[in-house]
Amino acid sequence: MIDRRGALKSSVLSAAAAVAGIQVTRSAQGAEIDKPAIVLVHGAWHGAWTWSELVPQLARAGYASIAFDLPGAGARTLLPKSFHKRPLDVVAFGEERSPVASITQDQRTAATIEVVRYAASLGHGKVVLVGHSWGGLTISHVAEAVPQLVQSVVYLSAFLLPNGAAAATMITNPAFSDSMIRSLQRADPRKVGAMRIDPRTEDPEARAAMKQAFYGDLSDDRFEAISNLLHPDEVASTAAFPMAISSARYGSVERHYVGMDADRAVPPTAQIEMIKTLDDSQIGGKTTVHRMSGSHSPFFSKPDALSELIVKIAG
């Protein structure tokens, strides 16, 4: 028998996503209404595809989950014209203004809030909000904006900043000295309006560095396939956007940090520094820390273990 009420609800939710201009991948098959839905926010140069192996895992565990493209990322990005021309004109690539330079953190926060609002109706009215890497910036702003809809925030080797801080400042902290991200940059963000990398580079050293930074524990063949999905421009304005969180709102939300012990993008030293800085800032609560072995992207290298951990956090 067709569940017409369920089908109608699904169509309404899809329509809401379309109106909001959000590219969504979700799974609610087998999900139970008494559990929180899980919203997955990708990191820099990535997209909703980041979570393609995790979403089915969460569905099998009975959790509805939603992965979507932030404005200016994934299927919602635009590519600089110089990126298409090979061999690459490094001068042109280093100077061309990014077509996503005008995207703001406020737009990303608003888009995520839209997803959170209707994701909450898939479960018991609240969501578990997971942010990977650069996505940590967005989930902090969302938890501040709609704390009543967020059961917990989960930072997956992500940026975790205190009130008033900006990612651009954090990156210059000595705790980030082992990060390989700056070595991947191919343009001055202040000039082009983006943190620009070249995921199509054929330079062996550059490719090896990219693999180490993002996918250190994947095979070379797997890396070659996945790296084709990366886009070159990550919106630069988000780096300078100051964190605006309060103890009354953000501090009321349970928070978790999942640290990767072999991360070369957000190194363990940086993870520890960010957790300590936030917890010492008197924002409220205390960050529950979970440790996993592996590099920056466990959603590909260890989706089973990551799913189990998120399910444990979700309760």
Secondary structure, 3 states (H helix, E strand, C coil): CCCHHHHHHHHHHHHHHHHHCCCEEEECCCCCCCCCEEEEECCCCCCHHHHCCHHHHHHHCCCCEEEECCCCCHHHCCCCHHHHCCCCCHHHHHHCCCCCCCCCHHHHHHHHHHHHHHHHHHCCCCEEEEEECCHHHHHHHHHHHCHHHEEEEEEECCCCCCCCCCHHHHHCCHHHCCCCHHHHCCCCHHHHCEEECCCCCCCHHHHHHHHHHHHCCCCHHHHHHHHCCCCCEEECHHHHCCCCCCCCCHHHCEEEEEEECCCCCCCHHHHHHHHHHHHCCCCCCCCEEEEECCCCCHHHHCHHHHHHHHHHHHC
